[in-house]
Amino acid sequence: MRPDDLQSLTQPGSVSVRGDLVLVNVSTPDVAANAYRGGLHRVALDGTGATRWTWAERDLAPRISPDGRWVAFLRVTDRGKAPQLHVMPADGGEARALTDFKLGAGVPMWAPDSRRIAFTSRVPEPGRYGAPLVEGGEAPTPDAEAPRHITRLDYRLDDVGFTADRHARLFTVDALDPDAEPVELTDGTFSAADPAWTADGGAVLFLAERDLGAAEAFHNDVYSVPATGGEPELVVLAPGAAMLPVALPDGGLLFYSPEHAPGTAAVARNTSLWRFDGERLTRLTDLETVDCEKAAGPPVVTDAGVLVAVRNRGAVELRRVPLDAEDAVLADLELLTGDRSEVKSFAADGDRIVAVVSTSDNTGEVELVGGGTLTDFGSAVPLRPSVELTGTAPDGYPVHGWVVLPEGEGPHPVLLAVHGGPFMYHTWGFFDEAQVYAAAGYAVVLPNPRGSAGYGQAHGQAVIGGFGTVDVDDILAVLDVALERPDLDRTRVGVMGGSYGGFMTSWLAAHHGERFRAAWSERAVNAWDSFAGSSDIGWFFTDAYCGPSLEAQRAMSPLTYAEKISMPFMVVHSEHDWRCPLEQAQRLFVALRRNGVEAEMLVFPGEGHELTRSGKPRHRAQRFEAVLDWWARHLG
């Protein structure tokens, strides 16, 4: 895979099933247009493949109504515009827009009556984000907006922006009435998230910060509001930041949540599946061994149990949890699919289960669980498989990772690529960066050190208060395992990574520089003291991982050791990154240049922290070209 192959990648996303109808949205970067394109595809259950079902610029998040007659989805009608909610008949026809909001609409959730839809939308204050100050008036330009009066620490979010002046509100709409207007159920004094209908359709469940966001909180609780309107009511106090509630037929509900004490942040904590029966709250999955992956979607209730995606040693597996379980360990949960692969999304109708699954050398296929592959969206570009690596750290701790090898006998130059997080993970699934670098002739080493997710909660918490200790040991141990291969060149090794991976790149360059020829550090944390105030999450994340002591924070900051870095060093950042703000890059770049290091800086305009995953296609392609140019200069 070469940088210009980016626009050849077709990746399936969200899937929905009802009866014989299986729909999945796909996305393809269009570098020339600098946009993402893709419609909904219908997948045949007989395995004969998929056919394009909608033809707009971009459609996503299909949801088939309970009666199977309608499909709701989000549509981007004009490049650069926010997605709006649409509905169309399941047997084909014209799509009809249900919303026209300044900032777009969220994922649709059908009511049991297959008529009403619940969703959220960020509604701007008058005079902001293109909204007029008074009804019928003209909207002020951004430079003419009134100043923001900020009184809270949680006032902004990376890739969203300021939040207090555009809280997400809960709406319903009658999808079958062409004259119906969306009905607002919350007033915008707090943000509502993850709507779900009660089993009888009389109310809508949603999530909000504790006490409806009266103050900064690390707990999201489950609330309900009558579908006809009324005051929100608390349903259950969650044990942490609750996510993706699902109503049960008996009036109870399920949701995901980590568990942590009130007033504390949930860093490096496994996400459990919880059940609330109206009186008792029960954790269905084991705290230590089961970590549910909310990115794959909400829990799905079937007659045989609850389907959840679970992070396990680099895989994202589809597992079944009995509804009467209590603290069920991973080994006791039935594995349905996802062994040595990554489940991206899943859905069920009765005993029919479909899932979108990717592997290192396949961007994604739609699988009928228990019935094989229905269709394969894998790239026409040749992709390389990953090779598992296992070994032992100096203290005897087992380490795990992969190497993606280029073609040919070698010996190949090596790129050590560290993931972000740190409570994230490299996976058995498709990773475009590894494929681009392998195609260019580099062996790409992908470690999951202590601090990563998917290896037990204790593994994830091992670096709290200890960045630059056992995580470094594990990363270098995985690299050493890879370098035992005769087809890898241990004299030509580079190190790179983004976010926490960028932090680790800077750290390794300072403390283990003799092992590397050059470094590429991207969207990194380099100085915890300033990160605490400049990052959207810094006000809690820094203390949670490093502690409140400035001395301890500086001891764990790569910037403190900048004078030890002598290798060629590329500092890469996005101009609008609010997760790891631009000042983190600027401070390190200036320190390196003043120390006489061959340092360069690459800044991407208009991008946030997610550039490498969901940034503008043109910037993603330009970044790949810059990466390959850097390593060609320094690794040959």
LUMMARLO-839384 format. One record per residue (C-alpha): residue in one letter; x, y, z. Coordinates in steps of 0.05 Angstrom, whole numbers, padded with zeros to 5 digits, always signed. Layout:
<recs>
aXYZ ...
</recs>
This chain:
<recs>
m+00000+00000+00000 r+00028+00067-00022 p+00006+00136+00001 d-00035+00146-00063 d-00070+00081-00049 l-00107+00115+00008 q-00164+00131-00039 s-00169+00057-00058 l-00187+00037+00013 t-00260+00018+00024 q-00275+00007+00097 p-00343-00019+00122 g-00370+00013+00185 s-00436+00006+00220 v-00481-00053+00204 s-00556-00065+00213 v-00599-00127+00202 r-00674-00141+00200 g-00701-00204+00168 d-00665-00213+00101 l-00642-00140+00098 v-00570-00128+00118 l-00542-00057+00108 v-00473-00031+00120 n-00443+00037+00107 v-00375+00042+00074 s-00325+00099+00071 t-00271+00115+00020 p-00223+00175+00024 d-00225+00218-00039 v-00158+00254-00039 a-00173+00297-00101 a-00238+00322-00071 n-00209+00323-00001 a-00271+00288+00027 y-00297+00220+00047 r-00348+00186+00002 g-00391+00125+00010 g-00463+00101+00012 l-00501+00045+00043 h-00491-00025+00014 r-00540-00083+00017 v-00507-00148+00034 a-00538-00213+00008 l-00547-00268+00059 d-00532-00321+00007 g-00460-00297+00003 t-00465-00269-00068 g-00437-00202-00046 a-00460-00131-00036 t-00494-00080-00080 r-00495-00004-00072 w-00562+00016-00039 t-00555+00092-00035 w-00517+00139-00080 a-00508+00204-00042 e-00441+00238-00026 r-00438+00202+00040 d-00488+00160+00080 l-00474+00127+00146 a-00503+00096+00210 p-00560+00056+00179 r-00614+00034+00227 i-00671-00011+00203 s-00738-00002+00239 p-00763-00058+00284 d-00818-00076+00234 g-00767-00078+00177 r-00804-00027+00134 w-00760+00034+00141 v-00687+00053+00144 a-00661+00114+00181 f-00591+00139+00169 l-00546+00200+00168 r-00531+00235+00102 v-00479+00287+00084 t-00510+00323+00026 d-00457+00376+00014 r-00382+00371+00025 g-00362+00402+00091 k-00434+00402+00117 a-00458+00366+00179 p-00497+00301+00171 q-00573+00304+00174 l-00623+00250+00192 h-00659+00217+00133 v-00709+00161+00124 m-00728+00117+00065 p-00769+00055+00052 a-00732-00011+00063 d-00755-00036-00005 g-00724+00025-00039 g-00746+00094-00060 e-00728+00166-00046 a-00696+00187+00019 r-00729+00243+00057 a-00693+00291+00104 l-00721+00294+00175 t-00674+00347+00202 d-00639+00411+00179 f-00598+00431+00240 k-00539+00479+00237 l-00493+00429+00270 g-00524+00365+00244 a-00558+00306+00277 g-00534+00245+00315 v-00544+00170+00304 p-00619+00152+00299 m-00653+00105+00348 w-00720+00075+00328 a-00778+00070+00377 p-00813+00002+00385 d-00871+00029+00343 s-00826+00036+00281 r-00850+00107+00273 r-00813+00153+00320 i-00738+00165+00322 a-00696+00193+00379 f-00630+00228+00366 t-00587+00284+00393 s-00562+00348+00362 r-00516+00403+00386 v-00557+00467+00385 p-00517+00531+00384 e-00532+00591+00427 p-00562+00649+00387 g-00508+00686+00350 r-00458+00628+00348 y-00435+00577+00297 g-00476+00607+00240 a-00540+00616+00281 p-00571+00686+00280 l-00574+00727+00344 v-00648+00738+00335 e-00698+00697+00294 g-00697+00719+00222 g-00634+00760+00231 e-00565+00751+00202 a-00513+00706+00235 p-00450+00742+00258 t-00384+00719+00230 p-00339+00683+00281 d-00297+00745+00293 a-00359+00784+00311 e-00387+00734+00361 a-00393+00756+00433 p-00339+00733+00482 r-00348+00666+00517 h-00357+00669+00592 i-00325+00606+00619 t-00334+00581+00690 r-00320+00507+00684 l-00259+00464+00669 d-00296+00418+00620 y-00311+00474+00570 r-00283+00444+00506 l-00269+00379+00470 d-00220+00360+00416 d-00251+00354+00347 v-00315+00386+00374 g-00293+00453+00400 f-00326+00494+00455 t-00384+00456+00485 a-00420+00499+00537 d-00450+00543+00483 r-00477+00484+00442 h-00498+00428+00489 a-00526+00365+00455 r-00602+00363+00463 l-00648+00304+00458 f-00701+00303+00403 t-00754+00258+00375 v-00787+00261+00307 d-00844+00225+00273 a-00808+00194+00214 l-00871+00175+00176 d-00905+00243+00178 p-00875+00286+00122 d-00898+00350+00158 a-00872+00332+00227 e-00819+00375+00260 p-00768+00349+00311 v-00792+00356+00382 e-00741+00378+00434 l-00742+00339+00499 t-00684+00372+00537 d-00671+00446+00544 g-00597+00452+00530 t-00574+00468+00601 f-00535+00402+00598 s-00512+00353+00545 a-00553+00291+00531 a-00521+00230+00499 d-00534+00159+00475 p-00611+00159+00470 a-00649+00093+00475 w-00724+00079+00479 t-00757+00043+00537 a-00788-00024+00518 d-00859+00005+00517 g-00838+00067+00477 g-00865+00114+00530 a-00799+00146+00547 v-00729+00158+00522 l-00668+00139+00562 f-00606+00181+00556 l-00540+00196+00591 a-00519+00260+00625 e-00466+00281+00674 r-00485+00270+00747 d-00537+00319+00772 l-00551+00338+00700 g-00483+00371+00693 a-00491+00419+00751 a-00415+00415+00760 e-00355+00379+00729 a-00364+00305+00741 f-00331+00240+00719 h-00396+00200+00725 n-00450+00196+00672 d-00517+00171+00698 v-00578+00144+00662 y-00639+00189+00659 s-00707+00184+00625 v-00755+00234+00597 p-00827+00221+00574 a-00832+00216+00498 t-00887+00268+00501 g-00843+00316+00539 g-00832+00331+00612 e-00777+00335+00664 p-00718+00287+00662 e-00716+00236+00718 l-00657+00197+00745 v-00662+00123+00730 v-00597+00097+00760 l-00533+00125+00789 a-00478+00093+00748 p-00413+00067+00778 g-00373+00110+00730 a-00379+00142+00662 a-00440+00103+00636 m-00445+00091+00561 l-00496+00064+00510 p-00557+00044+00552 v-00604-00010+00524 a-00674-00023+00551 l-00695-00093+00570 p-00765-00121+00559 d-00777-00128+00634 g-00766-00054+00646 g-00693-00060+00666 l-00634-00037+00627 l-00562-00052+00607 f-00504-00004+00598 y-00428-00002+00595 s-00387+00033+00649 p-00320+00030+00683 e-00323+00032+00759 h-00289+00086+00799 a-00301+00129+00860 p-00340+00194+00853 g-00295+00252+00839 t-00241+00210+00807 a-00225+00201+00734 a-00232+00133+00701 v-00163+00126+00671 a-00138+00056+00654 r-00201+00021+00678 n-00237-00035+00642 t-00307-00022+00617 s-00357-00072+00646 l-00427-00091+00625 w-00479-00074+00678 r-00552-00092+00689 f-00603-00051+00729 d-00669-00087+00745 g-00703-00027+00776 e-00674-00039+00845 r-00608-00075+00841 l-00547-00058+00799 t-00505-00118+00778 r-00439-00122+00742 l-00447-00178+00692 t-00374-00181+00670 d-00310-00190+00710 l-00274-00126+00728 e-00203-00151+00714 t-00210-00196+00653 v-00266-00166+00611 d-00259-00099+00577 c-00319-00081+00532 e-00304-00041+00469 k-00358+00012+00463 a-00331+00035+00395 a-00361-00029+00365 g-00431-00010+00388 p-00480-00019+00445 p-00496-00086+00476 v-00546-00126+00435 v-00598-00168+00472 t-00616-00236+00442 d-00655-00295+00470 a-00589-00331+00482 g-00555-00274+00519 v-00524-00205+00509 l-00474-00193+00453 v-00415-00148+00470 a-00348-00133+00437 v-00289-00147+00483 r-00216-00124+00477 n-00170-00184+00487 r-00095-00185+00471 g-00101-00141+00409 a-00165-00174+00385 v-00235-00145+00390 e-00279-00206+00400 l-00354-00215+00397 r-00374-00251+00461 r-00441-00272+00491 v-00457-00254+00563 p-00515-00290+00599 l-00567-00241+00625 d-00563-00274+00694 a-00487-00271+00697 e-00450-00237+00753 d-00376-00219+00748 a-00367-00270+00691 v-00294-00278+00672 l-00271-00276+00600 a-00259-00351+00595 d-00332-00364+00612 l-00360-00319+00557 e-00376-00354+00491 l-00332-00330+00434 l-00373-00319+00371 t-00323-00286+00325 g-00262-00240+00327 d-00207-00289+00345 r-00143-00256+00320 s-00183-00202+00286 e-00222-00139+00302 v-00298-00134+00306 k-00315-00064+00282 s-00390-00068+00291 f-00445-00119+00300 a-00521-00127+00300 a-00573-00182+00309 d-00644-00199+00291 g-00668-00260+00330 d-00614-00312+00324 r-00584-00280+00261 i-00520-00243+00279 v-00478-00202+00231 a-00411-00169+00244 v-00360-00126+00208 v-00292-00157+00220 s-00223-00134+00198 t-00154-00166+00199 s-00085-00137+00189 d-00088-00153+00114 n-00163-00140+00103 t-00198-00074+00113 g-00263-00109+00130 e-00313-00162+00113 v-00386-00173+00133 e-00394-00239+00168 l-00457-00279+00184 v-00436-00306+00252 g-00436-00382+00247 g-00448-00378+00172 g-00384-00350+00142 t-00366-00288+00102 l-00422-00253+00065 t-00380-00202+00029 d-00309-00176+00030 f-00293-00102+00024 g-00219-00117+00027 s-00174-00070-00012 a-00153-00084-00084 v-00084-00061-00060 p-00040-00118-00035 l-00034-00117+00041 r+00015-00152+00087 p-00004-00198+00145 s+00022-00186+00215 v+00067-00235+00252 e+00056-00244+00327 l+00114-00229+00374 t+00119-00254+00446 g+00175-00248+00495 t+00195-00228+00566 a+00212-00161+00597 p+00274-00155+00643 d+00230-00165+00705 g+00200-00229+00676 y+00135-00198+00653 p+00107-00228+00587 v+00105-00179+00529 h+00064-00181+00465 g+00062-00147+00397 w+00069-00156+00322 v+00115-00142+00264 v+00088-00127+00195 l+00141-00149+00145 p+00155-00121+00075 e+00165-00165+00015 g+00235-00193+00002 e+00289-00227+00042 g+00318-00165+00076 p+00351-00147+00120 h+00298-00092+00125 p+00303-00026+00162 v+00258-00025+00222 l+00205+00024+00248 l+00184+00018+00320 a+00113+00047+00322 v+00083+00061+00391 h+00007+00069+00398 g-00030+00126+00433 g-00071+00124+00496 p-00035+00097+00535 f-00098+00056+00551 m-00107+00037+00478 y-00076-00019+00437 h-00048-00043+00371 t-00095-00095+00342 w-00100-00156+00298 g-00142-00111+00253 f-00125-00067+00193 f-00076-00010+00207 d-00063+00034+00147 e+00003+00062+00174 a+00036-00006+00182 q+00015-00024+00111 v+00043+00040+00080 y+00110+00033+00115 a+00115-00042+00100 a+00101-00029+00026 a+00158+00021+00027 g+00206-00032+00052 y+00204-00023+00128 a+00190-00077+00180 v+00140-00045+00227 v+00143-00067+00301 l+00078-00057+00340 p+00084-00068+00416 n+00028-00068+00468 p+00067-00051+00531 r+00042-00046+00602 g-00008+00012+00602 s-00044-00016+00541 a-00116-00041+00542 g-00140-00112+00530 y-00092-00149+00576 g-00128-00140+00642 q-00140-00078+00684 a-00076-00088+00725 h-00036-00087+00660 g-00068-00020+00641 q-00056+00012+00709 a+00016-00010+00714 v+00042+00057+00688 i+00002+00102+00734 g+00054+00144+00768 g+00108+00109+00728 f+00111+00133+00656 g+00179+00115+00626 t+00190+00054+00669 v+00158-00014+00655 d+00126+00012+00591 v+00195+00026+00564 d+00220-00042+00586 d+00163-00077+00550 i+00170-00036+00486 l+00244-00050+00481 a+00233-00123+00497 v+00184-00131+00439 l+00234-00094+00394 d+00289-00142+00415 v+00246-00202+00399 a+00234-00173+00329 l+00308-00158+00319 e+00325-00231+00331 r+00298-00243+00261 p+00354-00247+00209 d+00311-00209+00159 l+00312-00145+00203 d+00370-00097+00204 r+00385-00078+00277 t+00432-00023+00253 r+00376+00016+00219 v+00320+00027+00269 g+00274+00088+00275 v+00222+00103+00328 m+00155+00137+00317 g+00087+00146+00349 g+00029+00193+00362 s-00002+00221+00426 y+00024+00175+00481 g+00064+00143+00425 g+00094+00211+00411 f+00110+00219+00485 m+00145+00152+00484 t+00183+00170+00420 s+00211+00232+00455 w+00226+00191+00517 l+00262+00136+00480 a+00302+00187+00440 a+00327+00218+00505 h+00340+00155+00546 h+00356+00102+00493 g+00380+00143+00435 e+00436+00096+00419 r+00385+00046+00393 f+00354+00091+00340 r+00377+00129+00278 a+00321+00182+00280 a+00252+00197+00311 w+00183+00219+00287 s+00142+00246+00345 e+00070+00264+00330 r+00015+00300+00370 a+00056+00284+00432 v+00053+00301+00506 n+00122+00329+00521 a+00110+00370+00584 w+00057+00350+00635 d+00059+00416+00672 s+00033+00457+00614 f-00010+00400+00587 a-00050+00403+00652 g-00077+00472+00632 s-00075+00471+00556 s-00107+00404+00540 d-00182+00393+00539 i-00171+00334+00587 g-00107+00358+00621 w-00143+00385+00682 f-00157+00314+00706 f-00114+00268+00663 t-00047+00295+00687 d-00061+00284+00761 a-00094+00217+00748 y-00032+00189+00713 c+00026+00230+00741 g+00000+00256+00808 p-00008+00329+00829 s+00066+00341+00844 l+00099+00388+00794 e+00165+00354+00810 a+00136+00286+00792 q+00103+00314+00729 r+00169+00344+00705 a+00206+00280+00721 m+00158+00243+00673 s+00162+00297+00619 p+00206+00284+00557 l+00219+00359+00553 t+00258+00355+00618 y+00309+00311+00582 a+00311+00347+00515 e+00386+00360+00523 k+00398+00285+00519 i+00368+00281+00449 s+00419+00284+00393 m+00388+00244+00336 p+00350+00275+00276 f+00281+00291+00304 m+00215+00307+00268 v+00162+00342+00310 v+00093+00335+00278 h+00028+00367+00302 s-00040+00392+00282 e-00055+00465+00289 h-00123+00455+00322 d-00105+00396+00367 w-00139+00408+00434 r-00122+00340+00463 c-00047+00350+00459 p-00043+00424+00441 l+00007+00454+00392 e+00048+00485+00448 q+00072+00414+00466 a+00105+00409+00398 q+00131+00481+00398 r+00165+00474+00465 l+00203+00411+00445 f+00221+00437+00376 v+00250+00501+00404 a+00289+00463+00458 l+00318+00415+00406 r+00338+00469+00357 r+00370+00511+00412 n+00410+00449+00431 g+00436+00442+00359 v+00394+00380+00342 e+00375+00368+00270 a+00302+00380+00286 e+00245+00396+00239 m+00171+00412+00251 l+00111+00396+00208 v+00045+00430+00226 f-00021+00412+00193 p-00071+00470+00188 g-00143+00460+00208 e-00133+00390+00237 g-00145+00363+00307 h-00118+00304+00346 e-00150+00253+00299 l-00112+00273+00236 t-00083+00204+00221 r-00150+00169+00229 s-00203+00217+00205 g-00168+00280+00181 k-00176+00309+00112 p-00156+00257+00061 r-00108+00305+00028 h-00072+00318+00093 r-00069+00244+00108 a-00037+00230+00041 q+00012+00288+00049 r+00030+00262+00118 f+00046+00193+00090 e+00091+00225+00037 a+00127+00265+00091 v+00136+00203+00135 l+00167+00163+00078 d+00212+00221+00058 w+00237+00227+00130 w+00254+00154+00137 a+00285+00151+00067 r+00332+00206+00089 h+00351+00173+00155 l+00343+00098+00147 g+00358+00091+00073 
</recs>
